Amino acid sequence: MNPFCDGQCKWILTRCRPVTFNVSESGYYKLCNCKMSANAPFCNGTHQQVIRWAQKHHRGFWSLWGVAAFWGTFGYWGFTFYK
């Protein structure tokens, strides 16, 4: 399970690769699961910035499905017009 390597990256085409590291001192360390940390494999809180950005720029249901419904309607009309 993440963040530990299970060898799946050998079979699945992905940019996520194992990172080996040594810890010089015993203590509490947070390992990054979002794979966006500049301090890999340790967490630097980048995931919080990504969540805030997504919440700020999210347009709701119609941002994706509204565009699909719009073009889907014209596609359906064009396809069935001459029948």
N, C-alpha and C positions, 0 to 999 in steps of 0.2 A: 504494500500500500504506500501511497505517497507519503513522505518524501523519500522513502527507501526504494532502491532499485529492485525491480522484479524481472528485469531482462526483456521486457516487452518492446523496448526501443530497437531491439535487433530485428523485430519482425514487422513493426508498424512504422510507416513513414512519418516521422515527427521531428521537430527541432529540439525537443527536450532530450537531453543526454545526461547521464550520471555525472556527478561532480564528487570527487574524492577530497576529503579534508581531514585535518588533524586539529584537535583542540588541545592547546598547550596548558590550559588551566581548567580545573573542574569548576562547574558552576551551571547556571541556568542559561540555555541558549535556545532561541526560537529559530526553527528551520523554515525556510520559505516554501510555501506550496503554490503560490501564484506564478512562479517562474519569472517574475519581473524585477526582482531585487537586483540592484547594482552591486550588492555585497553578498552574492551567492556563495554558499547555500544558506546564509543567515538572513533573516527577515529584517528589512529596514522600513517597513510600513508603506511600501509603494501601493499595495492593494487597497489601502484606505483612500488614496488619491484617485485611483481608478474608479472605485465605487462612487466617490463624490462627483467625478466628471460624468459618469454614466447617469446618475440621478439628475444632474443639472441639465444635460442635453437630451434626456429621454422625452420623446414627443408623444408617447402613448400608443394605443392600439392602431390608430389610423396612419401613423407614419409609414408603416410597412404595408399593412393590409389595405389601406386606402388607395395607395398607388397600384397595388395588384388588382383591386376591384375596379379601378378606373380603366386600366388598360385591358383587363379581362372583359369588361363590358363592351368596349369597342371591338375587341377581337371576336367576341361572340356575335355581335351585330354584323360585322363584316363577313363572318363565316356563314351566317344564316340568311343574309340579305337576299340572295338569288334563289332560294329554295321555294 
